[in-house]
Amino acid sequence: MLLSLDSFVLVFLTVDSLCTVMLMGTLLYGVKYTLPEYFCTFLVAGGVSSFALLKTSSKTIKKLANPNAPLGYGLCFLNLAFDGYTNSTQDLIKSRYPKTNPWDIMLGMNLWGTIYNTVIMFVAPLLFSNWPYANGFEAVSFCRENPEVAWDILMFCLCGAVGQNFIFLTISRFGSLTNTTITTTRKFMSIVISSVISGNPLSMEQWGSVVMVFSGLSLQIYLKWKRKKGRDHKE
């Protein structure tokens, strides 16, 4: 199976997100993870990484060797750093302010996101005549010229809002590391199922990577079940 560049970058980001969440939590807030937790993360991250790298196409390698690759890698690592910082801070807010519910965090994230996007899309184009990025006025003009797109935008927003409820409920109840593991597994399974449906058989090595990922997830579930059983027994 040959992975596209998009799939390669997707796997790269989701795998390293697991590591950056743990790294940022440890460095910034002194969060301590157990050795089994590190081992589970290694199994999941290592399995997804090996799955992606075992059969990467020559076309993908050529694109990755593009002269702009350093900028691309830099942006990827910057994204990971901010992602790890955001997830770790959400865990800190929840532990420091136990009464904070998922919708408080969701409101804060979306409020500041709206402010940033408004500045970038509507304020910056007024200040800079050659603004090369998103232009909100062009988007508004497009919607006026194509009013039928309103339904698609509404459905997109509704689906995003519903999905965010699950994300922030998971972060609030189980922590950001669990949420990152879930998103990584979901994207990984999308790639695996897509390859099987499209008739691209997996090699034995790639099936080994699949087993590695699910071994890590199964061990993680078992450890949490054992920990919960121990707490219930003490009570």
ChimeraX commands (.cxc) that place a marker at each C-alpha (Angstrom):
marker #1 position 0.00,0.00,0.00 radius 0.5
marker #1 position 1.30,3.44,-0.94 radius 0.5
marker #1 position 0.44,6.30,1.36 radius 0.5
marker #1 position -0.24,9.77,0.00 radius 0.5
marker #1 position 1.67,12.77,1.31 radius 0.5
marker #1 position -1.46,13.92,3.15 radius 0.5
marker #1 position -1.72,10.58,4.96 radius 0.5
marker #1 position 1.98,10.65,5.80 radius 0.5
marker #1 position 1.76,14.14,7.33 radius 0.5
marker #1 position -1.49,13.21,9.10 radius 0.5
marker #1 position 0.11,10.21,10.75 radius 0.5
marker #1 position 3.20,12.25,11.61 radius 0.5
marker #1 position 1.11,14.89,13.38 radius 0.5
marker #1 position -1.19,12.53,15.25 radius 0.5
marker #1 position 1.63,10.27,16.45 radius 0.5
marker #1 position 3.83,13.09,17.68 radius 0.5
marker #1 position 0.81,14.73,19.34 radius 0.5
marker #1 position 0.83,11.86,21.82 radius 0.5
marker #1 position 4.46,12.55,22.64 radius 0.5
marker #1 position 4.10,16.34,22.85 radius 0.5
marker #1 position 1.10,16.11,25.20 radius 0.5
marker #1 position 3.18,14.03,27.61 radius 0.5
marker #1 position 6.30,16.15,27.08 radius 0.5
marker #1 position 4.56,19.48,27.62 radius 0.5
marker #1 position 2.67,18.16,30.62 radius 0.5
marker #1 position 5.93,16.99,32.20 radius 0.5
marker #1 position 8.04,20.06,31.38 radius 0.5
marker #1 position 5.49,22.82,32.02 radius 0.5
marker #1 position 3.30,21.47,34.78 radius 0.5
marker #1 position 5.27,18.64,36.37 radius 0.5
marker #1 position 2.78,15.95,35.39 radius 0.5
marker #1 position 4.15,12.50,36.19 radius 0.5
marker #1 position 3.30,9.54,33.98 radius 0.5
marker #1 position 3.93,5.96,34.97 radius 0.5
marker #1 position 6.26,3.63,33.08 radius 0.5
marker #1 position 3.31,1.56,31.73 radius 0.5
marker #1 position 1.75,4.78,30.36 radius 0.5
marker #1 position 4.98,5.60,28.52 radius 0.5
marker #1 position 5.09,2.03,27.21 radius 0.5
marker #1 position 1.49,2.21,25.94 radius 0.5
marker #1 position 2.23,5.49,24.18 radius 0.5
marker #1 position 5.35,3.96,22.64 radius 0.5
marker #1 position 3.33,1.02,21.29 radius 0.5
marker #1 position 0.64,3.24,19.75 radius 0.5
marker #1 position 3.03,5.88,18.39 radius 0.5
marker #1 position 5.56,3.32,17.21 radius 0.5
marker #1 position 2.90,1.19,15.54 radius 0.5
marker #1 position 1.38,4.08,13.61 radius 0.5
marker #1 position 4.82,5.41,12.64 radius 0.5
marker #1 position 6.07,2.07,11.36 radius 0.5
marker #1 position 2.80,1.53,9.49 radius 0.5
marker #1 position 3.29,4.84,7.67 radius 0.5
marker #1 position 6.98,4.38,6.94 radius 0.5
marker #1 position 6.97,0.74,5.79 radius 0.5
marker #1 position 5.39,1.44,2.43 radius 0.5
marker #1 position 5.81,5.16,1.78 radius 0.5
marker #1 position 5.78,5.87,-1.95 radius 0.5
marker #1 position 8.72,7.35,-3.83 radius 0.5
marker #1 position 6.43,10.24,-4.82 radius 0.5
marker #1 position 5.88,11.05,-1.17 radius 0.5
marker #1 position 9.61,10.91,-0.45 radius 0.5
marker #1 position 10.23,13.25,-3.38 radius 0.5
marker #1 position 7.71,15.75,-2.05 radius 0.5
marker #1 position 9.20,15.55,1.42 radius 0.5
marker #1 position 12.60,16.35,-0.07 radius 0.5
marker #1 position 11.26,19.57,-1.59 radius 0.5
marker #1 position 13.34,22.71,-0.85 radius 0.5
marker #1 position 10.42,23.99,1.23 radius 0.5
marker #1 position 10.58,20.92,3.48 radius 0.5
marker #1 position 12.41,22.75,6.32 radius 0.5
marker #1 position 9.59,25.29,6.46 radius 0.5
marker #1 position 7.02,22.50,6.38 radius 0.5
marker #1 position 8.74,20.56,9.16 radius 0.5
marker #1 position 9.12,23.75,11.17 radius 0.5
marker #1 position 5.41,24.50,10.89 radius 0.5
marker #1 position 4.58,20.90,11.84 radius 0.5
marker #1 position 6.70,21.03,14.99 radius 0.5
marker #1 position 5.30,24.47,15.85 radius 0.5
marker #1 position 1.80,23.03,15.51 radius 0.5
marker #1 position 2.75,20.12,17.76 radius 0.5
marker #1 position 4.24,22.43,20.38 radius 0.5
marker #1 position 1.09,24.56,20.55 radius 0.5
marker #1 position -1.08,21.43,20.51 radius 0.5
marker #1 position 0.83,19.92,23.41 radius 0.5
marker #1 position 0.71,23.20,25.33 radius 0.5
marker #1 position -3.04,23.59,24.77 radius 0.5
marker #1 position -3.88,20.05,25.87 radius 0.5
marker #1 position -1.65,20.25,28.94 radius 0.5
marker #1 position -3.14,23.60,29.94 radius 0.5
marker #1 position -6.65,22.20,29.62 radius 0.5
marker #1 position -5.69,19.42,32.03 radius 0.5
marker #1 position -4.23,22.02,34.41 radius 0.5
marker #1 position -7.39,24.15,34.30 radius 0.5
marker #1 position -9.52,21.11,35.08 radius 0.5
marker #1 position -7.34,20.03,38.01 radius 0.5
marker #1 position -6.93,23.56,39.41 radius 0.5
marker #1 position -10.60,24.51,38.95 radius 0.5
marker #1 position -12.62,21.30,39.42 radius 0.5
marker #1 position -15.92,23.10,38.85 radius 0.5
marker #1 position -14.90,23.94,35.29 radius 0.5
marker #1 position -17.16,21.98,32.95 radius 0.5
marker #1 position -16.47,20.96,29.33 radius 0.5
marker #1 position -18.60,23.77,27.94 radius 0.5
marker #1 position -16.61,26.43,29.83 radius 0.5
marker #1 position -13.47,25.24,28.03 radius 0.5
marker #1 position -15.36,24.92,24.75 radius 0.5
marker #1 position -16.68,28.48,25.07 radius 0.5
marker #1 position -13.23,29.88,25.82 radius 0.5
marker #1 position -11.61,28.06,22.90 radius 0.5
marker #1 position -14.26,29.12,20.40 radius 0.5
marker #1 position -14.48,32.70,21.68 radius 0.5
marker #1 position -10.76,33.33,21.26 radius 0.5
marker #1 position -10.75,31.42,17.97 radius 0.5
marker #1 position -13.52,33.71,16.68 radius 0.5
marker #1 position -11.57,36.81,17.74 radius 0.5
marker #1 position -8.36,35.63,16.04 radius 0.5
marker #1 position -10.16,34.65,12.84 radius 0.5
marker #1 position -12.07,37.93,12.73 radius 0.5
marker #1 position -8.83,39.89,12.96 radius 0.5
marker #1 position -7.14,37.76,10.29 radius 0.5
marker #1 position -10.09,37.66,7.88 radius 0.5
marker #1 position -11.67,41.12,8.25 radius 0.5
marker #1 position -9.29,43.52,10.01 radius 0.5
marker #1 position -5.95,42.57,8.43 radius 0.5
marker #1 position -7.21,42.90,4.79 radius 0.5
marker #1 position -8.21,46.50,5.59 radius 0.5
marker #1 position -4.78,47.30,6.99 radius 0.5
marker #1 position -2.71,45.57,4.29 radius 0.5
marker #1 position -3.72,45.96,0.65 radius 0.5
marker #1 position -1.85,42.84,-0.47 radius 0.5
marker #1 position -2.99,40.59,2.38 radius 0.5
marker #1 position -2.07,37.08,1.13 radius 0.5
marker #1 position -4.15,35.06,3.57 radius 0.5
marker #1 position -7.85,34.39,4.18 radius 0.5
marker #1 position -10.09,37.27,3.17 radius 0.5
marker #1 position -13.44,37.34,4.92 radius 0.5
marker #1 position -14.93,39.88,2.53 radius 0.5
marker #1 position -14.38,37.52,-0.40 radius 0.5
marker #1 position -16.08,34.74,1.57 radius 0.5
marker #1 position -19.09,36.98,2.27 radius 0.5
marker #1 position -19.30,37.93,-1.42 radius 0.5
marker #1 position -19.19,34.27,-2.39 radius 0.5
marker #1 position -22.07,33.47,-0.03 radius 0.5
marker #1 position -24.15,36.33,-1.45 radius 0.5
marker #1 position -23.56,35.09,-4.99 radius 0.5
marker #1 position -24.27,31.47,-4.00 radius 0.5
marker #1 position -26.99,31.53,-1.28 radius 0.5
marker #1 position -27.50,27.77,-1.62 radius 0.5
marker #1 position -24.21,27.28,0.23 radius 0.5
marker #1 position -25.85,28.49,3.46 radius 0.5
marker #1 position -27.30,25.03,4.18 radius 0.5
marker #1 position -23.90,23.37,3.78 radius 0.5
marker #1 position -22.29,25.94,6.08 radius 0.5
marker #1 position -25.04,25.43,8.68 radius 0.5
marker #1 position -24.64,21.64,8.62 radius 0.5
marker #1 position -20.86,21.96,8.82 radius 0.5
marker #1 position -21.15,24.21,11.89 radius 0.5
marker #1 position -23.69,21.94,13.58 radius 0.5
marker #1 position -21.58,18.82,13.01 radius 0.5
marker #1 position -18.51,20.65,14.31 radius 0.5
marker #1 position -20.36,21.80,17.43 radius 0.5
marker #1 position -21.66,18.29,18.17 radius 0.5
marker #1 position -18.20,16.82,17.63 radius 0.5
marker #1 position -16.61,19.38,19.95 radius 0.5
marker #1 position -18.97,18.32,22.73 radius 0.5
marker #1 position -17.53,14.81,22.61 radius 0.5
marker #1 position -13.96,16.15,22.45 radius 0.5
marker #1 position -14.29,18.42,25.48 radius 0.5
marker #1 position -16.30,15.87,27.45 radius 0.5
marker #1 position -13.46,13.38,26.89 radius 0.5
marker #1 position -10.81,15.93,27.90 radius 0.5
marker #1 position -12.78,16.95,30.98 radius 0.5
marker #1 position -13.48,13.42,32.18 radius 0.5
marker #1 position -10.49,11.38,31.02 radius 0.5
marker #1 position -7.75,13.91,30.20 radius 0.5
marker #1 position -6.09,15.21,27.05 radius 0.5
marker #1 position -3.80,12.21,26.60 radius 0.5
marker #1 position -6.80,9.89,26.30 radius 0.5
marker #1 position -8.46,12.28,23.84 radius 0.5
marker #1 position -5.29,12.43,21.71 radius 0.5
marker #1 position -5.05,8.63,21.77 radius 0.5
marker #1 position -8.66,8.36,20.57 radius 0.5
marker #1 position -8.15,10.83,17.70 radius 0.5
marker #1 position -4.91,9.12,16.68 radius 0.5
marker #1 position -6.59,5.70,16.64 radius 0.5
marker #1 position -9.57,7.02,14.69 radius 0.5
marker #1 position -7.38,8.52,11.96 radius 0.5
marker #1 position -5.19,5.43,11.91 radius 0.5
marker #1 position -8.21,3.17,11.48 radius 0.5
marker #1 position -9.53,5.41,8.69 radius 0.5
marker #1 position -6.30,4.83,6.76 radius 0.5
marker #1 position -6.34,1.06,7.42 radius 0.5
marker #1 position -10.01,0.62,6.45 radius 0.5
marker #1 position -9.56,2.82,3.39 radius 0.5
marker #1 position -6.63,0.71,2.19 radius 0.5
marker #1 position -8.55,-2.54,2.69 radius 0.5
marker #1 position -11.71,-1.28,0.96 radius 0.5
marker #1 position -9.74,0.11,-1.98 radius 0.5
marker #1 position -8.14,-3.29,-2.52 radius 0.5
marker #1 position -4.61,-2.43,-1.36 radius 0.5
marker #1 position -3.56,-5.41,0.78 radius 0.5
marker #1 position -1.44,-4.80,3.85 radius 0.5
marker #1 position 1.93,-6.47,4.16 radius 0.5
marker #1 position 2.78,-8.71,7.10 radius 0.5
marker #1 position 4.93,-5.93,8.53 radius 0.5
marker #1 position 2.02,-3.49,8.39 radius 0.5
marker #1 position -0.31,-6.00,10.03 radius 0.5
marker #1 position 2.34,-6.24,12.72 radius 0.5
marker #1 position 2.07,-2.46,13.16 radius 0.5
marker #1 position -1.71,-2.78,13.49 radius 0.5
marker #1 position -1.26,-5.42,16.20 radius 0.5
marker #1 position 1.26,-3.15,17.91 radius 0.5
marker #1 position -1.22,-0.25,18.01 radius 0.5
marker #1 position -4.08,-2.31,19.38 radius 0.5
marker #1 position -1.80,-3.99,21.91 radius 0.5
marker #1 position -0.96,-0.56,23.27 radius 0.5
marker #1 position -4.61,0.46,23.38 radius 0.5
marker #1 position -5.68,-2.81,25.02 radius 0.5
marker #1 position -2.95,-2.50,27.64 radius 0.5
marker #1 position -3.99,1.08,28.33 radius 0.5
marker #1 position -7.62,0.04,28.83 radius 0.5
marker #1 position -6.58,-2.83,31.10 radius 0.5
marker #1 position -4.39,-0.59,33.26 radius 0.5
marker #1 position -7.18,1.95,33.70 radius 0.5
marker #1 position -9.66,-0.82,34.55 radius 0.5
marker #1 position -7.21,-2.25,37.10 radius 0.5
marker #1 position -6.61,1.19,38.62 radius 0.5
marker #1 position -10.34,1.86,38.91 radius 0.5
marker #1 position -10.94,-1.57,40.43 radius 0.5
marker #1 position -8.22,-0.86,43.01 radius 0.5
marker #1 position -9.84,2.47,43.98 radius 0.5
marker #1 position -13.27,0.87,44.28 radius 0.5
marker #1 position -11.82,-1.89,46.46 radius 0.5
marker #1 position -10.26,0.64,48.86 radius 0.5
marker #1 position -13.55,2.49,49.17 radius 0.5
marker link #1:1,2 radius 0.2
marker link #1:2,3 radius 0.2
marker link #1:3,4 radius 0.2
marker link #1:4,5 radius 0.2
marker link #1:5,6 radius 0.2
marker link #1:6,7 radius 0.2
marker link #1:7,8 radius 0.2
marker link #1:8,9 radius 0.2
marker link #1:9,10 radius 0.2
marker link #1:10,11 radius 0.2
marker link #1:11,12 radius 0.2
marker link #1:12,13 radius 0.2
marker link #1:13,14 radius 0.2
marker link #1:14,15 radius 0.2
marker link #1:15,16 radius 0.2
marker link #1:16,17 radius 0.2
marker link #1:17,18 radius 0.2
marker link #1:18,19 radius 0.2
marker link #1:19,20 radius 0.2
marker link #1:20,21 radius 0.2
marker link #1:21,22 radius 0.2
marker link #1:22,23 radius 0.2
marker link #1:23,24 radius 0.2
marker link #1:24,25 radius 0.2
marker link #1:25,26 radius 0.2
marker link #1:26,27 radius 0.2
marker link #1:27,28 radius 0.2
marker link #1:28,29 radius 0.2
marker link #1:29,30 radius 0.2
marker link #1:30,31 radius 0.2
marker link #1:31,32 radius 0.2
marker link #1:32,33 radius 0.2
marker link #1:33,34 radius 0.2
marker link #1:34,35 radius 0.2
marker link #1:35,36 radius 0.2
marker link #1:36,37 radius 0.2
marker link #1:37,38 radius 0.2
marker link #1:38,39 radius 0.2
marker link #1:39,40 radius 0.2
marker link #1:40,41 radius 0.2
marker link #1:41,42 radius 0.2
marker link #1:42,43 radius 0.2
marker link #1:43,44 radius 0.2
marker link #1:44,45 radius 0.2
marker link #1:45,46 radius 0.2
marker link #1:46,47 radius 0.2
marker link #1:47,48 radius 0.2
marker link #1:48,49 radius 0.2
marker link #1:49,50 radius 0.2
marker link #1:50,51 radius 0.2
marker link #1:51,52 radius 0.2
marker link #1:52,53 radius 0.2
marker link #1:53,54 radius 0.2
marker link #1:54,55 radius 0.2
marker link #1:55,56 radius 0.2
marker link #1:56,57 radius 0.2
marker link #1:57,58 radius 0.2
marker link #1:58,59 radius 0.2
marker link #1:59,60 radius 0.2
marker link #1:60,61 radius 0.2
marker link #1:61,62 radius 0.2
marker link #1:62,63 radius 0.2
marker link #1:63,64 radius 0.2
marker link #1:64,65 radius 0.2
marker link #1:65,66 radius 0.2
marker link #1:66,67 radius 0.2
marker link #1:67,68 radius 0.2
marker link #1:68,69 radius 0.2
marker link #1:69,70 radius 0.2
marker link #1:70,71 radius 0.2
marker link #1:71,72 radius 0.2
marker link #1:72,73 radius 0.2
marker link #1:73,74 radius 0.2
marker link #1:74,75 radius 0.2
marker link #1:75,76 radius 0.2
marker link #1:76,77 radius 0.2
marker link #1:77,78 radius 0.2
marker link #1:78,79 radius 0.2
marker link #1:79,80 radius 0.2
marker link #1:80,81 radius 0.2
marker link #1:81,82 radius 0.2
marker link #1:82,83 radius 0.2
marker link #1:83,84 radius 0.2
marker link #1:84,85 radius 0.2
marker link #1:85,86 radius 0.2
marker link #1:86,87 radius 0.2
marker link #1:87,88 radius 0.2
marker link #1:88,89 radius 0.2
marker link #1:89,90 radius 0.2
marker link #1:90,91 radius 0.2
marker link #1:91,92 radius 0.2
marker link #1:92,93 radius 0.2
marker link #1:93,94 radius 0.2
marker link #1:94,95 radius 0.2
marker link #1:95,96 radius 0.2
marker link #1:96,97 radius 0.2
marker link #1:97,98 radius 0.2
marker link #1:98,99 radius 0.2
marker link #1:99,100 radius 0.2
marker link #1:100,101 radius 0.2
marker link #1:101,102 radius 0.2
marker link #1:102,103 radius 0.2
marker link #1:103,104 radius 0.2
marker link #1:104,105 radius 0.2
marker link #1:105,106 radius 0.2
marker link #1:106,107 radius 0.2
marker link #1:107,108 radius 0.2
marker link #1:108,109 radius 0.2
marker link #1:109,110 radius 0.2
marker link #1:110,111 radius 0.2
marker link #1:111,112 radius 0.2
marker link #1:112,113 radius 0.2
marker link #1:113,114 radius 0.2
marker link #1:114,115 radius 0.2
marker link #1:115,116 radius 0.2
marker link #1:116,117 radius 0.2
marker link #1:117,118 radius 0.2
marker link #1:118,119 radius 0.2
marker link #1:119,120 radius 0.2
marker link #1:120,121 radius 0.2
marker link #1:121,122 radius 0.2
marker link #1:122,123 radius 0.2
marker link #1:123,124 radius 0.2
marker link #1:124,125 radius 0.2
marker link #1:125,126 radius 0.2
marker link #1:126,127 radius 0.2
marker link #1:127,128 radius 0.2
marker link #1:128,129 radius 0.2
marker link #1:129,130 radius 0.2
marker link #1:130,131 radius 0.2
marker link #1:131,132 radius 0.2
marker link #1:132,133 radius 0.2
marker link #1:133,134 radius 0.2
marker link #1:134,135 radius 0.2
marker link #1:135,136 radius 0.2
marker link #1:136,137 radius 0.2
marker link #1:137,138 radius 0.2
marker link #1:138,139 radius 0.2
marker link #1:139,140 radius 0.2
marker link #1:140,141 radius 0.2
marker link #1:141,142 radius 0.2
marker link #1:142,143 radius 0.2
marker link #1:143,144 radius 0.2
marker link #1:144,145 radius 0.2
marker link #1:145,146 radius 0.2
marker link #1:146,147 radius 0.2
marker link #1:147,148 radius 0.2
marker link #1:148,149 radius 0.2
marker link #1:149,150 radius 0.2
marker link #1:150,151 radius 0.2
marker link #1:151,152 radius 0.2
marker link #1:152,153 radius 0.2
marker link #1:153,154 radius 0.2
marker link #1:154,155 radius 0.2
marker link #1:155,156 radius 0.2
marker link #1:156,157 radius 0.2
marker link #1:157,158 radius 0.2
marker link #1:158,159 radius 0.2
marker link #1:159,160 radius 0.2
marker link #1:160,161 radius 0.2
marker link #1:161,162 radius 0.2
marker link #1:162,163 radius 0.2
marker link #1:163,164 radius 0.2
marker link #1:164,165 radius 0.2
marker link #1:165,166 radius 0.2
marker link #1:166,167 radius 0.2
marker link #1:167,168 radius 0.2
marker link #1:168,169 radius 0.2
marker link #1:169,170 radius 0.2
marker link #1:170,171 radius 0.2
marker link #1:171,172 radius 0.2
marker link #1:172,173 radius 0.2
marker link #1:173,174 radius 0.2
marker link #1:174,175 radius 0.2
marker link #1:175,176 radius 0.2
marker link #1:176,177 radius 0.2
marker link #1:177,178 radius 0.2
marker link #1:178,179 radius 0.2
marker link #1:179,180 radius 0.2
marker link #1:180,181 radius 0.2
marker link #1:181,182 radius 0.2
marker link #1:182,183 radius 0.2
marker link #1:183,184 radius 0.2
marker link #1:184,185 radius 0.2
marker link #1:185,186 radius 0.2
marker link #1:186,187 radius 0.2
marker link #1:187,188 radius 0.2
marker link #1:188,189 radius 0.2
marker link #1:189,190 radius 0.2
marker link #1:190,191 radius 0.2
marker link #1:191,192 radius 0.2
marker link #1:192,193 radius 0.2
marker link #1:193,194 radius 0.2
marker link #1:194,195 radius 0.2
marker link #1:195,196 radius 0.2
marker link #1:196,197 radius 0.2
marker link #1:197,198 radius 0.2
marker link #1:198,199 radius 0.2
marker link #1:199,200 radius 0.2
marker link #1:200,201 radius 0.2
marker link #1:201,202 radius 0.2
marker link #1:202,203 radius 0.2
marker link #1:203,204 radius 0.2
marker link #1:204,205 radius 0.2
marker link #1:205,206 radius 0.2
marker link #1:206,207 radius 0.2
marker link #1:207,208 radius 0.2
marker link #1:208,209 radius 0.2
marker link #1:209,210 radius 0.2
marker link #1:210,211 radius 0.2
marker link #1:211,212 radius 0.2
marker link #1:212,213 radius 0.2
marker link #1:213,214 radius 0.2
marker link #1:214,215 radius 0.2
marker link #1:215,216 radius 0.2
marker link #1:216,217 radius 0.2
marker link #1:217,218 radius 0.2
marker link #1:218,219 radius 0.2
marker link #1:219,220 radius 0.2
marker link #1:220,221 radius 0.2
marker link #1:221,222 radius 0.2
marker link #1:222,223 radius 0.2
marker link #1:223,224 radius 0.2
marker link #1:224,225 radius 0.2
marker link #1:225,226 radius 0.2
marker link #1:226,227 radius 0.2
marker link #1:227,228 radius 0.2
marker link #1:228,229 radius 0.2
marker link #1:229,230 radius 0.2
marker link #1:230,231 radius 0.2
marker link #1:231,232 radius 0.2
marker link #1:232,233 radius 0.2
marker link #1:233,234 radius 0.2
marker link #1:234,235 radius 0.2
view
